Amino acid sequence: METMRGFVIPVVIAFVALPVVASAQSWKEIGKTASNSVVLVDTRSIKRTKDSVTVTMRTRFAAPDGEQITGTRTIATFNCAKGLVAVKENDSYRGDRVVRRSIPKIPGYGVVFGGSLTGVAFNYLCPNSKKP
């Protein structure tokens, strides 16, 4: 009986926790950068206001960079009317391990560059705006 309880309890916990973990994020591939890196957005993170859209994005690099970084996760707000982006948080990954986390001390809006992570996301999230 003790052996059965030792097996049943972890199985029940796994079945209860799995839907919570699986529903936490819903990634959708929206395109590729100029360097052929895949760009994804968490569709559940998209929040729209008048002219702005806030989103969590990921990119998987086509090839690791010089520091062996293989991808990033970025939280940013796009001003669709002005064609600008404000990065709020950026995590760099080596495999599935975070190796660098950056949060701007003085957040502000900057230019969206076409062909970049933010350029691909801007074109997807702000389809009726002036393309970068």
MOMOBEL-V525672 format. One record per helix or strand. SS is the DSSP state (@ for helix, = for strand). FROM is the first residue (numbers start at 1). TO is the last residue. If there is no record, write none. Layout:
ss->SS from->FROM to->TO
ss->SS from->FROM to->TO
//
This chain:
ss->@ from->2 to->24
ss->= from->27 to->32
ss->= from->38 to->42
ss->@ from->43 to->45
ss->= from->47 to->48
ss->= from->52 to->60
ss->= from->71 to->79
ss->= from->84 to->94
ss->= from->97 to->102
ss->= from->110 to->111
ss->@ from->117 to->125
//
